[in-house]
Amino acid sequence: MQINKYDDIVAVCNNLLYNCPIGDKALTYLNNRLTKEAQLKFGFGFFPPQDQLKMLLSFIDEATLIENNLLYVKNIDSEYKILFSTLEQHNLILPYRDVYGKIIGLVGRSLLDDEERSILQLSKYKNTDFKKSKHLFGLYESKRAILDTGYVYIVEGQFDCIQAHNRGIENVIALGSSNMSTEQLILLLRYTNNIKLLLDNDEAGKLGRERILEKYGRYTTFSNLYIPSGFKDLDELLSEMHINSSEELKKSLRS
């Protein structure tokens, strides 16, 4: 049975991010993107790479990290083993909370740029093992604003959601992909039936939008909204256009 120590793990990784030199690169990246308030709201941390794992192991025991699929062991022989991190290339981490605020997994984000990730064939995000299709990233943090406004923006990436909150636009949740599951829709319908699709400005986003409307369009009210040409996603739009309110966002979107 999995030992759930995510609260402790996140607390230690948070300390490594803000108080230890090994987290400096990740912290600089965050400080250039988000306010301290937004960073703390979503609980960012730094999960160390293999050569610095002792920093984490001095606070969290090896067995707990293995049980939570954050470390794995390769045995060289009967006396020697090597520990590897499952987030080796995705060191900037944040907790993934369910609708009640319980941490059910971690999301790791690579600090490499698009070109570097393409060369190494790395994804931007890497999740620990949990059923992402049964949850919505940011719903715990967004549900009050969704109820207050009466609608929700659906985006793809976690940073799209976080950047929106960073800019004071809090009725935003992320699918974590361009697909929506039935479980995700049912979860969202507890809070609103007015859903605004704001997926990425690429082919995957276009196809995802079509699939969602085909599967679920008859069950609730969807509005199609589009990121303006020249911007790949909501994160990029908000950051480059310095949008800081829901009204400014509405004016910038295409329908």
N, C-alpha and C positions, 0 to 999 in steps of 0.2 A: 504493500500500500504506500502511495506517495506521501512523503513527509512534507507538509505545507509550511515552509519557512520563508515564504516570499516576503513577508513584512520585514523580517530580520535582514534578508539578503538585500532588499531595496535600501534599507537604512544604511547598511555598510557601504553599498555602491554610491549612495548619495554623499557619504562622508569622503570617499575616495575622489569623487568629482570635485567637491568644493574645498577640500582641505589638504589634498596630497598632490605633489608635482606630477604624478603619472596621469592625472586627469586634466592637466592644463590645456592640452590641445582641444579636447572635447569641450571644456568650459569656454574657451575662446570662441569656438564655433557657436555654442549656444548664446553667448553674450552678444554676438553679432547678429543673432536672429530673433531672440526673444527677450522680453523683460524678465527680471528676476521673479516677479509675481507669477508669470506664466510658467516659468521653470518649476517653481515650487508647487504650483497647482497640479501639474502632471507628474511630479515626482521623479525627475531625471536622476540618473546615476551613471557611474563609470564601471563597467565590468572589465577587469584587467585581462590582457592577453597572456598567453602561456608563460612567457618569461617573467611575468610579474604577478603570477597567481598567489605567491606567498603573502602578498598584501591582503588578499581576500581570505586566504586559509587561516590567517592569524585570528580571524573573527568568526568565520563560519566553517564548521567541520567538513571535511572532504566527503563523508558519507551523505550528508544533507545535500550538497551540491550535485552529487552523482544521482541521488534519488529524484531530484528535480530536473534532471537532464541538462544541467548546466556544465557539467564536466563528464568526460569519459576517460577510460583507462586503456592504454595499450601496454600489454605485457611483452617485454623484450625477452626475458627468460624467467626462470622460476624465482629470481631474486631482484629483478629490476623492472620497474614500470615507469611509464611516462603519463602524466596527466595532460589532457587537452581540453580546451574550452570550446563549447559549442558556439560561443559568440566571439570567436577569435578575431574575426574581421568586422564585427558589429558591436563595438565597445560602448557606444552611447546607448544606454538602456532606459526604458521607462516601463512602469507597471501597466499591465492591461487589466482593468477592473471590470467586474460585471456590473449590472445595473444597480446593485446594492452597495457597491464600493469595495467588495472583496477582491483582492488581487488573485487572479486565476492564471496568470502567466506573465512573461516578460517579452517586450519587443526590443530587439537590438537594431540600431541603425548604423550603417557604415558611414565613416567620415571621409571616404574617398569620393572623388567627383565622378561624374557619369563616364568619362573616358577611362579612368582608372578601373572602375568597376567592370566596364565592358571588356577590357583587356583580361582581367582576372575572372570574368564570367561570374560576378557576384551580384546578388540582388541588393537593392537598397535597404530592405528590411529583412530581418530574420526573427521569427517567433519561436518561443519555446513551445512545447507540445501541449496544446489545448484546442478545443473545438471552436475555432474562430467563427465558423458559420452560425454558431448559436448565440453570438454576442455582437455588440456594436461598440467600437472604440469611441470613447468620449460620452457615451449616453449617461453614465453616472454624473459626469460634470455638467452635462447639457440639459438634463430633463426638466429642471425648473424653468430655464429660459424657453424651452420648447412649449411648455404649458402656458407660459406668460404670453408668448408671441402667437401661439396657435399654429405654428408651422416649423418645419425643420429643413435644413439644407443637408443633402447627402453628398459627401465627397469620397474620394478613394483612399488617399493616404493619411496616415496618422498626423504628419506634419501639416497637411492642409487644415485639419481640424484644429490642431494646436495653434497654428498661426492665426486662425479666425478668432479663437478665444483671446489670444494675445492682443488682437485689435478691437476687442470689446464686442465681438459678434459670437455669442455663446450658444445659439441654437443650431449647432453644427455637429454632426457625427460622421465617422468614417467607417466604410465597409472593410477597408484593408485590401481591397481589390476592386475590379470593375464588375463583380458579380454580387447579386443579392440572393440570400437564401430565404426560404419560406419562414424559417424560425426568426430571422432578422426582421422581416416585415411584421410578423405577429408581435414581436417585442416592441417595435416602433409604434404600432397602432394603439398601444396602451396610452400613448401620450399625444398623438395627433394623427389625423388622416389627411393632412395637407403636406405633401412631400415634394420638395423641390430638388430635382436631380441636377447636380453640378459636378459631373464627372470630368476626368482629365480631357484635355483638348488634343486627343490623339485617336488612332484607330481603335485601340482597346476600349477607350472611353465611349466611343460611338457605338461599338458593338454591344458593350455592357448596357448602355442606355436602351438599345433596341430589345435586348433580352428581358430587361426588367419590365418594360412596358408591355411586351407580349405576354409575359407570364402573370403579371399582377395588375395590369392596367384597369381591369374591370372590378378590382376589389377596393380601390381607394383613389384619391385624387392626386395625380402626379402632374407637376409642372416641369417642362423642359427649360432649363437655363444653361447658357453656354459661356465658357471663358472666352474673352475676346481673342482674336487672332494675335499671335505673337507671344502668348503666354501659355505655358504647358499645363498649369494647374492653378488651384486657388492660392496655394502658398506663394507661388511666384507672382501672381497678380497682386495680392495684398502687399507683398514686400516691395515690389518695384513701383507700384502706383501709390504707395503710402496711404492706403485706405484704412480708415480708423473708425468706421461706424457702419451699421446696417444700411443706412440711407445711402452712403457713398458706394457701398457694394452694389445695391440695387441699380444705381445709375450706371455702373460700369459693365453690367452683364447684358448679354444678348438673350433674347427669348425666341 
